[in-house]
Amino acid sequence: MRNNENYIINEVFNARIEDQINGTLMAGYIYELGMPGKILQSTGFPYEPIQLSARQLLRKSQHTRHPFKLESVHNLVIAIQHPIAIFAYGDSNKAQNIITELQYDGKNFLVGIHFNTQNANCISVSNIRGIFPKDNHEWLNWIIQGKTLYLSKNKIQKLIGIQGMNFSEPTYLDLNLVAKIVKNFKNPTKK
């Protein structure tokens, strides 16, 4: 049942994105992205609603450092539930960064989520505060730095193969070491 719920929530999310693109989304709108599934809960996500303000999404999409088109976040609900990787952001009990399969200009989207924040109705939620396309070599390096909480090994191995063919990759990124760490990494189970 929960998978069906996520697909319904995803369809509503996509429809509201279109409203935002068309300028017909009501002011102050808060996107509902459902509850965290097993993968997210296994890394310490609290079982509370995931939310994103339309204002924050627009602000992030227009940021000069990481601009993106709003339509590139279609299917964000599903992408968050099936991440490529999850990393600690400081204290992993307070915030985590999710790398999704969604891309813009060849870069995967990073979704930064802070836990246990109070929304306007005084309900504790997981609040998306950051969303932008992140250079893959930067977050792949986080694996070497030991920030990893979860990895989709198949998705990462495919990406390592693609990155290895990119001759403009920074020399500091040791893809062989990343591949070795990924191979030996043990994903957590639901807590």
N, C-alpha and C positions, 0 to 999 in steps of 0.2 A: 504493500500500500504506500509506503513512504516514497518509493521511487516515483510512483504516479503523482504523488503530491508535489514532488520536486519539478516534474515536467509541467504540471499545471502552473505552479509558481513561476517557472521559467517563461511560460507563454505570456503570463500577465506582465512579467518584467519586460519582455521584448516589446509588448504592445505599449507599455508606458515609455520605453526608450523612444519609440516612434513618435509618441506624443511630445516628448521633450524635444526631439529633433524638429518637429513641426511647429513648436512654440505653443502647443495647446495643453501642456501639462500644468496642473494647478500649482500655484505658488506654494512653497513649503513642502512639496511632496517628499515622502520618505519611501524609498524602495524597500520592499520586504523580500529577503532572499532565503527564507525558510530557516529550518533548524539544522545544526551541524549533524552530518551523518557519521558513520563508524570511523572513517579515515580521520576526519577532523577531530572527533572525540578522542581518538587514540593518541593524538599529540597534545591533548590537554584542553581543547576547546570546551568551554562550559556549555551545557545544554540550555542555551538561550537563543532568542531570535537574532538572525544576522540582518543588519540594516545598513542602508546607504542613503544619504540625503541627496536629492537631485541637484541641489546647489553645490555640494561638494564634488559630485561627479562632473558637473559643468566646469567648475573651477579647475579641477585636475586635467580635464580634456583640453583646456586652453592654456595650461602652464607652458611657459616658453621653453623649459628644459625637456619636457616629455609630452608634447602635444599629440593628441589622437582624435580620431573621429568617433563620435558617440556610437555610431552603428557598429563599431568594432567590438563593443562589449555585449552584443547580442549573445544570449545563451550563457551569461555570467553565472547564473544560479547553478547550472549543471557543471560548468567548468570548475567552480569552487569545490563542489562535492567530489570531483574526480581530478585532483591536482597532479601536476608533474612532480612537484616537491613542496615541502613545507619547511620553513626555517624559523628558528628563534629570532625574535627581534627584541634584544635586551633580555628582560625577564620573560621567558616563554609562558609564564602563568598570567602575564598581563597583555602580551601582544605577540602575534606571529605573522610572518609573511608567506603567502601562498603564491606559487608560480603556477599559472594555468596554461592550458593549451591554446587559449586565445592569443592571437598575434596581431601586431600592427608593425608594418615596415620590417618584418622578419624578426621582431623582438617579442618574446612572450610577456604577457601581462603579469605584473606583480600586484597582488591585492594585500594591503596591509590592514590587519584587523586588530582592534583593541577590545579587550574583554571587560565585561562588568561595568559598562558605562550606562548612565541613566538617560533614558530618552525623555521627551517632553511629557510623557504620561507616567514618569517615575518608575518605569519598568527597566530592569537590567537587561541590556542587549550587548551583542558583539557588534561594534561599530566599525564600518569600513572607513578608514581615514586616508588611506593611500591607494591609488589605483593608477597605473601607468605602464607603458611598455618598457621593459628593463633589458639592457644589453645582456645577452645570454652568457657571455664570458664572465660578467660580474657575479651573477648568482651561481654559476657553476663553480666559481672560486670559493663561494661560501661552503661548498662541500668539503674542500680542503681545509678551510678554517674551522671546521667542526660545529657549524651552526645547524646542521641537518637534524630535523625531527622526523621526516618521512620522505621517501623517494619512491616514485613509480619506476622501477628498474628498467622495464622495457622502453618506456618513453625517454628516460634519460640516456640509455644506450643508443637509441636512434639519434638523439640530439648530439651526442658526443661524436657520432659518425659524421653528421652534417657539419659540426663545428670543425672537425679535423680536416675537412676539405676546404675550409675557409682560410686562405693564405693570409688574410689581413688580421687574423687573431692576434691578440697581444702575446708577447713572448712569456709573460709571467704565468700564464695558465698552462699547467701541465695536465693535458687531457689523459695521458696514461695513468697518472696518479688518481685523477677523478674517476676513471673507469675502474681502477682497483678498489677504491673506497666504495663505490656504488656496488660492486660485485659482493663485497663483504658486509655491506650495511644490513642490519636487522631492523625491519620496521616494527614499530610498537603495535601492540594489540589494544583493542578498546579497553579503557580503564574502568 
